[in-house]
Amino acid sequence: MLRSLFIALSTNKAFRAFAERSVIGQRVSRRFVAGMTVEEAIAAATRLNREGIDVSLDSLGESVMQVSQAEESAVIYHRLLDEIAAQKLRANVSVKLSQMGVAIGGRGAGYGAGPELAERIVGEMVEHAASIGSFVRIDMEGSDYTEETIAMTERLHKKWPGSVGTVLQSYLYRTAEDAERLLGQGIRIRLCKGAYKEAPDVAFPAKPDVDANYVKLMRRLATSGVFCGIATHDEAIVGKMLQFVTESGLDRSAFEFQMLYGVRRDLQRELVAEGFGVRVYVPFGTEWYPYFMRRLAERPANVLFLAKNFFKN
């Protein structure tokens, strides 16, 4: 029930406007969002690097419907890549296609202005990242974007091999086939469970099925020979991965654990101490509300955590 509530609230425009402008809303969001500015995001990345943790930087925003907004978002990403190079950060960037204007002109209208705009913008980012030895992760959104995201990643990978990858979600029925498709081209995958509301004919409706599919895919990716990200805070699944590494003799350099800023920091540090690669996804920006609500939807226990810590410094 709570998951459905938070997913619904993530698209509520009135509640979003109130939350993003309120002092209380901004204060609560700081648990999961590194700040409002590039400077704050870079400072967070620097702190994490000092702890032995790599970073993926994300300038929050989605569902852009104006070309000017998409271009403005791109400027921020190029600035991030410049800062990564200048400060020699162990970092890359993550970007959503809907933030880069892919939906301009409407969905289902074919390959038109929006998709062409997004591919040009993201292509310029990937080229920039390749020039500094970094990487662009094209985030996955709702299932309406799945094929478009995968296909664009494939095209950009052909131009800049090794400098772009994407995300697959274990709650979608199609993901096993998508994984084989991408692995066959040597494209890096970040595996997560999924945080959007999907129909039962598209995604597993039951959590045990999502988890079982995640574990199966996790093992396949880690033994594929293509470096992958195991993105989860689920301690049971992390434990299964650790057991799999021990039993199979898998080299730890074959994968990295990926987690979210502000979530299970204790587990992040434990894994680093045990010699595993860990990358933390560091979001920032004023448009934090949809992201924040999806984090609460993924793990309702975060609501209790926030309530307990709201009045602490």
C-alpha positions as CSV (number, residue, x, y, z in Angstrom):
1,M,0.0,0.0,0.0
2,L,2.8,2.5,0.9
3,R,4.7,1.7,-2.3
4,S,1.6,2.5,-4.4
5,L,1.0,5.7,-2.4
6,F,4.5,7.0,-2.9
7,I,4.6,6.1,-6.6
8,A,1.3,8.0,-7.0
9,L,2.6,11.0,-5.1
10,S,5.8,11.1,-7.2
11,T,3.6,12.3,-10.1
12,N,1.4,14.7,-8.1
13,K,2.2,18.1,-9.5
14,A,0.6,20.1,-6.6
15,F,2.3,18.1,-3.9
16,R,5.6,18.3,-5.8
17,A,5.4,22.1,-6.1
18,F,4.7,22.5,-2.4
19,A,7.5,20.0,-1.4
20,E,10.2,21.5,-3.6
21,R,9.6,25.0,-2.4
22,S,9.2,24.3,1.3
23,V,12.0,24.4,3.8
24,I,10.8,21.2,5.5
25,G,10.7,19.4,2.1
26,Q,14.2,20.4,1.2
27,R,15.5,19.5,4.6
28,V,14.0,16.0,4.5
29,S,15.3,15.4,1.0
30,R,18.9,16.0,2.1
31,R,19.0,12.4,3.3
32,F,19.0,11.1,-0.3
33,V,20.0,14.1,-2.3
34,A,23.5,15.6,-2.1
35,G,22.5,19.2,-2.5
36,M,21.1,21.7,-5.0
37,T,24.3,22.7,-6.8
38,V,27.1,21.2,-8.8
39,E,29.5,22.4,-6.1
40,E,27.7,20.4,-3.5
41,A,27.6,17.3,-5.7
42,I,31.3,17.4,-6.4
43,A,32.0,17.9,-2.7
44,A,29.9,14.8,-1.9
45,A,31.8,12.8,-4.6
46,T,35.1,13.9,-3.2
47,R,34.2,12.7,0.3
48,L,33.0,9.4,-1.0
49,N,36.2,8.9,-3.0
50,R,38.2,9.5,0.1
51,E,36.3,6.6,1.7
52,G,37.3,4.3,-1.2
53,I,33.9,4.6,-2.9
54,D,33.4,5.5,-6.5
55,V,30.5,7.7,-7.7
56,S,27.9,8.2,-10.4
57,L,26.7,11.8,-10.5
58,D,23.1,12.6,-11.6
59,S,21.6,16.1,-12.1
60,L,18.0,15.4,-11.2
61,G,15.3,16.2,-13.7
62,E,12.9,14.3,-16.0
63,S,9.9,14.6,-18.4
64,V,11.4,17.7,-20.1
65,M,9.1,19.1,-22.8
66,Q,11.1,22.1,-24.0
67,V,14.3,22.0,-26.1
68,S,15.8,24.8,-24.1
69,Q,15.4,22.8,-20.8
70,A,17.1,19.8,-22.4
71,E,20.0,21.9,-23.6
72,E,20.3,23.5,-20.1
73,S,20.4,20.1,-18.5
74,A,23.2,19.1,-20.9
75,V,25.3,22.1,-19.9
76,I,25.3,20.8,-16.3
77,Y,26.4,17.4,-17.4
78,H,29.3,18.8,-19.4
79,R,30.3,20.8,-16.4
80,L,30.3,17.7,-14.3
81,L,32.5,15.9,-16.7
82,D,34.9,18.8,-16.7
83,E,35.0,18.7,-12.9
84,I,35.6,14.9,-12.9
85,A,38.6,15.4,-15.2
86,A,40.0,18.5,-13.4
87,Q,39.7,17.0,-9.9
88,K,40.6,13.4,-11.0
89,L,37.5,12.0,-9.4
90,R,36.7,8.3,-9.6
91,A,33.3,9.2,-11.0
92,N,31.0,9.0,-14.0
93,V,27.6,10.4,-14.8
94,S,24.0,9.1,-15.1
95,V,21.4,10.6,-17.2
96,K,17.7,10.1,-18.0
97,L,16.5,10.3,-21.6
98,S,13.3,12.1,-20.6
99,Q,15.5,14.8,-19.1
100,M,17.2,15.2,-22.5
101,G,13.9,15.8,-24.3
102,V,13.2,12.4,-25.7
103,A,9.4,12.8,-25.2
104,I,9.2,16.2,-26.9
105,G,6.5,15.8,-29.6
106,G,4.7,13.1,-27.7
107,R,5.2,9.4,-27.1
108,G,4.4,6.9,-29.8
109,A,4.9,9.4,-32.6
110,G,7.8,7.5,-34.1
111,Y,11.5,8.6,-34.2
112,G,11.0,12.3,-34.4
113,A,12.4,15.5,-33.0
114,G,12.5,14.4,-29.4
115,P,14.4,11.2,-29.8
116,E,16.8,12.8,-32.3
117,L,17.4,15.7,-29.9
118,A,18.1,13.3,-27.0
119,E,20.4,11.2,-29.0
120,R,22.4,14.2,-30.1
121,I,22.7,15.6,-26.6
122,V,23.6,12.3,-25.0
123,G,26.0,11.5,-27.8
124,E,27.9,14.7,-27.1
125,M,28.1,13.7,-23.5
126,V,29.4,10.2,-24.3
127,E,32.0,11.7,-26.7
128,H,33.1,14.1,-23.9
129,A,33.2,11.3,-21.4
130,A,35.3,9.1,-23.8
131,S,37.8,12.0,-24.2
132,I,38.5,12.0,-20.4
133,G,38.3,8.3,-19.8
134,S,35.0,8.5,-18.0
135,F,31.6,6.9,-18.7
136,V,27.9,7.8,-19.2
137,R,25.2,5.6,-17.8
138,I,21.8,6.0,-19.5
139,D,19.3,5.4,-16.7
140,M,16.2,3.3,-17.3
141,E,12.8,4.8,-16.7
142,G,9.3,3.3,-17.1
143,S,8.7,0.4,-19.5
144,D,7.5,2.9,-22.2
145,Y,11.1,3.9,-22.5
146,T,12.8,0.5,-22.3
147,E,13.3,-0.3,-26.0
148,E,14.2,3.2,-26.9
149,T,16.8,3.4,-24.1
150,I,18.4,0.1,-25.1
151,A,18.5,0.9,-28.8
152,M,20.1,4.3,-28.2
153,T,22.7,2.8,-26.0
154,E,23.5,0.3,-28.7
155,R,24.0,3.0,-31.3
156,L,26.1,5.2,-29.1
157,H,28.2,2.2,-28.0
158,K,29.1,1.5,-31.6
159,K,30.5,5.0,-31.9
160,W,32.2,5.2,-28.5
161,P,32.8,1.5,-27.3
162,G,33.1,1.2,-23.5
163,S,32.0,4.8,-22.8
164,V,28.3,4.2,-22.4
165,G,26.0,1.7,-20.7
166,T,22.5,1.4,-19.4
167,V,20.3,-0.1,-16.7
168,L,18.1,-3.2,-16.7
169,Q,15.3,-3.9,-14.2
170,S,14.6,-7.3,-12.8
171,Y,10.9,-6.7,-12.4
172,L,10.4,-6.7,-16.2
173,Y,9.7,-10.0,-17.9
174,R,11.8,-9.0,-20.9
175,T,15.0,-8.3,-19.0
176,A,16.7,-11.7,-19.4
177,E,16.5,-11.3,-23.2
178,D,17.7,-7.7,-23.0
179,A,20.6,-8.8,-20.9
180,E,21.8,-11.3,-23.5
181,R,21.3,-8.7,-26.2
182,L,23.5,-6.2,-24.5
183,L,26.1,-8.6,-23.2
184,G,26.6,-9.9,-26.7
185,Q,27.8,-6.4,-27.7
186,G,30.0,-5.9,-24.6
187,I,27.7,-3.2,-23.2
188,R,27.9,-2.6,-19.5
189,I,24.8,-3.1,-17.5
190,R,23.6,-1.8,-14.1
191,L,21.1,-4.3,-12.7
192,C,18.4,-2.9,-10.4
193,K,14.9,-4.1,-9.3
194,G,12.9,-1.3,-10.7
195,A,10.9,1.6,-9.1
196,Y,8.1,2.5,-11.5
197,K,4.5,1.4,-11.5
198,E,4.1,-1.3,-14.2
199,A,1.2,-3.5,-15.4
200,P,1.2,-7.2,-14.5
201,D,1.5,-8.1,-18.1
202,V,4.8,-6.2,-18.3
203,A,6.4,-6.8,-14.9
204,F,6.4,-9.4,-12.1
205,P,3.8,-8.2,-9.6
206,A,5.1,-10.2,-6.6
207,K,8.4,-9.2,-4.9
208,P,9.6,-12.8,-4.4
209,D,9.5,-13.2,-8.2
210,V,11.4,-9.9,-8.7
211,D,14.0,-11.0,-6.2
212,A,14.4,-14.4,-7.8
213,N,14.9,-12.9,-11.2
214,Y,17.4,-10.4,-9.8
215,V,19.5,-13.2,-8.3
216,K,19.5,-15.2,-11.6
217,L,20.4,-12.1,-13.7
218,M,23.0,-11.0,-11.2
219,R,24.9,-14.3,-11.5
220,R,24.7,-14.2,-15.3
221,L,26.0,-10.6,-15.5
222,A,28.8,-11.2,-13.1
223,T,30.1,-14.2,-15.0
224,S,29.6,-12.7,-18.5
225,G,33.1,-11.1,-18.8
226,V,31.4,-7.7,-19.2
227,F,31.9,-5.5,-16.1
228,C,28.6,-4.9,-14.4
229,G,27.0,-3.1,-11.5
230,I,25.0,-5.0,-8.9
231,A,22.6,-2.3,-7.7
232,T,20.8,-3.3,-4.5
233,H,20.5,-2.5,-0.8
234,D,18.8,-5.8,-0.1
235,E,21.1,-7.4,2.4
236,A,19.8,-10.9,1.6
237,I,20.7,-10.5,-2.1
238,V,24.1,-8.9,-1.2
239,G,24.7,-12.0,0.9
240,K,23.8,-14.3,-2.0
241,M,26.3,-12.4,-4.2
242,L,29.0,-12.7,-1.6
243,Q,28.3,-16.5,-1.3
244,F,28.4,-16.8,-5.1
245,V,31.8,-15.1,-5.2
246,T,33.2,-17.5,-2.6
247,E,31.7,-20.6,-4.1
248,S,32.5,-19.8,-7.8
249,G,35.9,-18.2,-7.3
250,L,34.7,-15.2,-9.2
251,D,37.2,-12.4,-9.4
252,R,36.0,-9.3,-7.5
253,S,37.0,-7.1,-10.4
254,A,34.2,-8.5,-12.5
255,F,31.6,-6.3,-10.9
256,E,30.9,-3.6,-8.4
257,F,28.1,-3.1,-5.9
258,Q,26.1,0.0,-6.6
259,M,24.0,1.8,-4.0
260,L,22.2,5.1,-3.5
261,Y,23.4,8.2,-1.7
262,G,22.2,8.1,1.9
263,V,21.0,4.5,1.8
264,R,22.8,1.8,3.8
265,R,25.9,3.7,4.3
266,D,27.0,1.1,6.9
267,L,26.7,-1.7,4.2
268,Q,28.7,0.4,1.7
269,R,31.6,0.8,4.1
270,E,31.5,-2.9,5.1
271,L,31.8,-4.0,1.5
272,V,34.7,-1.6,0.8
273,A,36.4,-2.9,3.9
274,E,36.0,-6.4,2.5
275,G,37.7,-5.4,-0.7
276,F,34.7,-5.1,-3.0
277,G,34.2,-2.3,-5.4
278,V,31.3,0.1,-4.4
279,R,29.8,2.9,-6.4
280,V,27.3,5.3,-5.0
281,Y,24.8,7.1,-7.1
282,V,24.9,10.8,-6.1
283,P,21.8,12.8,-7.2
284,F,21.5,16.6,-6.8
285,G,19.5,19.5,-8.0
286,T,16.3,21.4,-7.3
287,E,14.0,18.8,-9.1
288,W,14.5,16.2,-6.4
289,Y,10.9,15.4,-5.6
290,P,10.1,12.5,-8.0
291,Y,13.4,10.8,-7.2
292,F,12.8,11.2,-3.5
293,M,9.3,9.7,-3.6
294,R,10.5,6.7,-5.6
295,R,13.2,6.0,-2.9
296,L,10.4,6.0,-0.3
297,A,8.4,3.7,-2.6
298,E,11.3,1.3,-2.9
299,R,11.9,1.0,0.8
300,P,9.0,2.3,3.0
301,A,11.3,1.7,6.0
302,N,13.0,4.9,5.0
303,V,9.9,6.8,6.2
304,L,10.5,5.6,9.7
305,F,14.2,6.5,9.4
306,L,13.4,10.0,8.3
307,A,10.9,10.5,11.1
308,K,13.4,9.4,13.7
309,N,16.2,11.6,12.4
310,F,14.3,14.7,11.4
311,F,15.3,16.7,14.4
312,K,18.9,15.5,14.5
313,N,21.7,17.6,13.1
